[in-house]
Amino acid sequence: MLRKLINILEPMTVAPGIVMISLSAIALGAAFGGYLPLIALWMETLDVSFQQIGIVSGAAALGIVSSAFFAPRLAQKYGYVATINFGLVLAAIMTVLFRYTENYAVWLAIRFVSGLGLGLHWVLTEAWLANIVSDRGRTRVMAIYATAISVGFGAGPAIIWIFGFATYTPFYLIAAFLLIAALPIYMLRGHEPKSEFSGAGSPLLLIRRAPTVACACFVAGGVDLALISLVPVMVARSPGAEPVLALSLVPAMALGTMLLQYPIAVMADRYGLRKVSMIIATTGLALCSLIPFFLDSIIIAISVAFLGAGLVYGLYSIGLAMLSKRFTSGEIVAANAGFVIIFEFSNLLGPAVAGVLLDINIRLGLPIFMMCIGAFYLIISWVRRDANLDK
């Protein structure tokens, strides 16, 4: 079965890699999806404040951003496989160590170092794919990769459901997933992209050379985490809302991000990256804006969340496809590092801005946020429409 899958997918690339990188992404996504709620729930049993839990969780983002700056140089010196797998082993060790201390400062340091390791995988696997995709399968390959991460991310919390969060077991299991993620990458030794590196990663390279790509990344990251982190609270605080939606909207959005990526990619290959990106941004953000108005209807709210989140996250796949077309092989690692930095920055900024707007007006805050960020993307994309139609 695996051989049949490889035969179907390999024509989309000019070198081996898509299947193994996707398998690694599933395992990594499972570790991500399980670890974030795991540490939050465990720290809550120790009476750690919400603010402190949030800061500890955010420390990994700083590590990811930091690793993105020097990932290109490490890959140039040691190779893709060695650098990626070093990062995964480092993150696995940090995952286990986190459970063996209750010192807040040590938690921050562990999460930062863990982010460094995870960032190496994130930056370099995406750059690897961008180097090997063919023009015919560019967008679909990136959609498969994004879907693989989403599948793993959605499955990760099952570790907590089965094993709980009070013991050492789930921490060791998540570390095991990180080590499992290293195995498919190791099998690709000898097939690493051969390219010169243009320098350290920087978001300025992406903003200057491909502002539409940078903007797509910013919208996907800001909206994605704003929805995941704030919608359950919005449901809990909205009069007349169906209580079950607090627990069902986030899984519905996760399912949308899994199932809609490939159909969006097929449309983008047929009608053009820029045109489809503008359509899914407009439609997806409009649907997300409707969520607060249908919290009294389970079916409508779940449907709107499923479609809206799935369409908006499609900007991530399309952004990666645009990036791989816009930059040469020597620039891809640095450009992709900038992509990751912008995504993490938007992860921090998006929920903060949306949270302020929701504090001002719980019913209109989310729609205002969606309309503003949507207008930002459409303006940039429209201004750049003649620069290059599909880049």
C-alpha positions, -999 to +999 in steps of 0.1 A: +000+000+000+028+024+009+045+016-025+013+024-043+010+057-025+046+065-033+040+058-070+010+082-070+028+110-052+063+109-065+054+123-100+045+155-081+082+160-072+115+159-089+132+139-061+121+115-034+108+129-001+071+138-001+059+105+015+086+104+042+083+141+051+045+138+053+048+107+076+073+127+098+048+156+098+020+134+111+041+122+140+053+158+147+018+171+146+006+145+171+034+156+194+024+192+190-013+185+194-008+165+226+020+185+243+003+219+243-028+209+263-007+184+283+016+209+299-012+234+305-034+208+323-005+195+343+006+230+354-030+238+363-029+210+389+001+228+405-020+260+408+000+279+382-018+310+370-033+313+336-008+341+328+022+320+337+008+290+318+004+312+287+040+326+290+055+291+293+035+280+263+047+310+243+083+304+252+084+277+226+074+302+199+104+323+207+126+293+203+110+285+170+116+320+158+152+319+170+159+286+153+145+300+120+173+325+119+202+300+120+185+269+105+199+277+070+235+278+082+232+246+102+217+228+072+245+241+050+271+228+074+256+195+086+230+187+060+192+186+062+188+151+077+213+156+106+200+190+115+163+181+114+169+149+135+191+167+160+162+191+165+137+163+171+160+145+195+166+177+214+128+184+216+121+149+228+146+152+256+131+186+267+096+171+266+106+145+292+127+169+313+097+193+316+079+168+338+108+164+362+108+199+375+084+224+390+107+254+387+091+282+366+124+295+353+135+261+343+102+255+325+107+286+304+142+275+295+131+240+286+102+253+264+126+277+246+151+250+239+123+227+228+111+254+204+146+256+189+145+219+181+110+219+167+118+249+146+146+231+128+122+204+116+095+230+106+118+253+086+139+226+069+112+201+059+091+228+043+123+241+025+131+206+014+096+202-001+099+235-018+131+224-034+118+191-048+082+199-060+075+199-097+055+227-113+026+203-119+022+192-083+035+222-064+003+233-046-010+198-040+023+187-024+021+216+000-015+208+007-007+172+015+020+183+039-003+208+056-030+181+059-005+156+074+004+181+102-034+187+108-041+150+110-014+146+136-024+177+155-060+165+157-049+130+169-024+143+195-049+150+223-060+114+223-028+107+243-043+128+272-078+112+268-063+077+271-034+082+296-045+114+315-021+142+323-010+137+359+016+109+353+049+107+335+035+084+308+021+110+283+053+130+284+073+099+275+048+090+247+050+125+232+088+122+233+084+089+215+063+105+188+091+131+182+117+103+179+093+084+155+092+116+134+129+113+130+128+079+114+113+088+080+137+117+077+166+094+084+154+071+056+159+101+032+197+103+038+214+106+005+184+123-011+189+158+004+184+188-019+217+200-034+216+238-032+236+268-021+223+288+008+218+325+005+222+334+041+203+334+074+166+333+076+148+367+079+112+378+074+125+409+056+136+388+026+100+376+023+083+409+029+105+427+004+105+401-024+071+385-019+047+406+002+016+385-009+033+353+004+042+371+037+006+384+040-010+350+034+012+335+061+003+363+085-034+359+079-033+321+083-013+322+115-032+351+132-067+338+124-059+301+131-047+306+167-072+334+174-101+310+166-086+281+185-078+301+217-107+325+219-138+309+203-144+284+233-142+313+257-165+334+235-191+306+236-188+303+274-194+340+279-221+346+253-257+346+266-279+320+249-250+301+233-253+263+232-228+251+259-217+221+238-202+244+212-174+253+236-160+218+231-172+211+195-162+242+175-124+237+178-126+200+166-149+211+138-123+238+127-095+212+129-115+188+107-120+216+082-083+223+080-077+185+074-103+179+047-103+211+027-065+215+019-063+192-011-095+204-028-082+240-024-049+229-039-066+213-069-086+246-075-054+267-072-036+245-097-065+250-122-074+286-117-043+302-103-027+307-069-035+344-065-071+342-077-080+312-055-062+327-025-083+359-027-115+338-030-108+316+000-096+345+021-128+365+014-151+335+018-133+319+048-130+351+068-166+361+060-178+327+073-156+330+104-172+364+111-206+347+112-197+324+141-208+347+169-242+352+153-251+315+152-241+303+187-277+293+194-276+268+166-253+238+169-255+227+132-251+262+117-222+272+140-203+239+134-208+242+097-197+278+095-166+270+117-157+240+096-158+258+063-144+291+075-114+277+093-106+252+066-107+279+039-086+304+058-059+277+066-057+270+029-038+303+027-009+285+044-007+258+017-010+284-011+015+306+006+041+278+006+033+270-031+038+307-039+071+307-020+085+277-038+077+294-072+090+328-062+125+318-048+154+299-063+168+268-046+196+288-029+171+312-014+143+288-004+156+279+031+161+315+041+127+325+026+110+296+044+126+306+076+112+340+072+078+324+065+079+305+098+090+337+117+060+356+103+037+327+111+049+326+147+047+364+151+011+364+138+003+335+163+013+359+190-003+391+176-036+377+162-051+363+195-040+394+214-057+419+190-088+397+186-089+394+224-090+431+229-118+435+204-138+407+221-133+425+254-148+456+239-178+438+222-182+400+225-206+398+195-188+422+171-152+418+181-145+387+161-162+400+129-143+433+131-110+414+135-118+392+105-128+421+083-097+441+091-073+413+085-091+402+054-091+437+040-053+438+047-047+407+026-070+417-002-054+451-006-019+436-007-029+409-031-047+434-054-018+459-054+006+430-063-017+414-089+004+425-119+038+415-103+034+379-111+000+363-115+007+331-095+035+341-072 
